[in-house]
Amino acid sequence: MRVLIVEDEKDMAEVLKEGLEEEDYFVSLAFDGLSGLEVARSCEFDVIVLDVMLPKLDGFEVARRLRNRGNRTPILMLTARDTVPDVVKGLDLGADDYLTKPFSFAVLLARLRAASRRQYAQPTSLLRVADLVVNRATREVFRAKREINLTATEFRLLEFLMRRPGVVVSRNAIVEAVWGFDDEVNDNTVDAFIRLVRRKVDDPHEEKLIKTVRGAGYTLRA
């Protein structure tokens, strides 16, 4: 699961990141409202953990702008402000859940799982291009009814391409979506993972779905 944490208390953000990564979550961080908004718009996440009291833009405004632009990613708001008006305001602006500080890490994990279940209950959890099918909820991949085993990174790469069938995506866009902003990943790494995914998805089949667009990037299309 890909999680964006927008939290200006850097120590807390790093602790949450470390804890979630130990649970096999893929985590990106932003430390103010504007940065969080930009990251949420440029990459796709399964859940956004959003603090309310943020510099530059508060969490309420971040949630409002995301929803106004059609971003439906579940938002879990974190705040020390637990008054009824604050909770109502957050929910009315598009937050899916509210967690007040201090909180139990176990409760946070449970809320993230609940948000993910609600999201994947939607039909968009199933992605299909030709005879290639990806189930985002179960993380299963099938090509012509043959199951394909992918690593976590390979799955994120394939999912990113599957959600943009026919769209040419640059290597930079792939790096941001698959590895996040914190890791130093070069073009050679992207190319290497494309080869790995092709070997599993395309090589056994006559029809090749993952295509190279010279000088531009990659695309997945029938």
C-alpha positions, 0 to 999 in steps of 0.5 A: 500500500502506498501512503503519503504522510503530510506532517510538519513534525519531522520526528513524528513523520519519520517514526510513522514512516519507519513503522509503516515500512516495517509493515511493508507499506510504501511511504512518502513524506511531505512537511508542509501543506503546499508540498503535500498537495503537490505530491498528492497531485503528482503521484497516486496513493492508496491513503493520505495521512494528513495533519491539520496544523500545517505551515503554508496550507493547513490540512483542511485546505489541502483536503478541500483542494484535492477533492475539488480537483477530483482526487478521491484518495482516502484521507485520514486526518491527524490532529490534536484539535478534537473539538466537534466543529473541527471534526465536522469541518474535516469530514465535510471537506472530504476527509474519510476518517479522523484520528486525534493525537496522541494515538496508538500505532495499532489504531493507525494501522487499523484505520489505514486498513479500513480506508484501503478496504473502502477504496478497493471495494470500488470496481477500479480495484480491477485493472485490465489491458487485453488478457492482462489483469491486475487486482489491486486489492489482492495484489494478484496478476494474471496473463491469459489466466496464468498467475504471475508472481511479482515483487513489491516494486515490480507490482507498483511499476506494472500497476502504474502502467496499467492505470494509464493504458496507452499513455506514454510515461517518462522515466522521471514519472515512473521513479516518482510513482514507484520509488518516491521522492526520497530515493535516488533512482536513476534511469538505468534502474527504471530500465532494469525493472522494465526488463524484469516485468517484461520477462514475466508479463510479455516474454511467454506471449506473442503479443507484447504489451509493454512498449518503449517509446524512444526518447520519451519513456514507456507505455502499456497497450494492446 
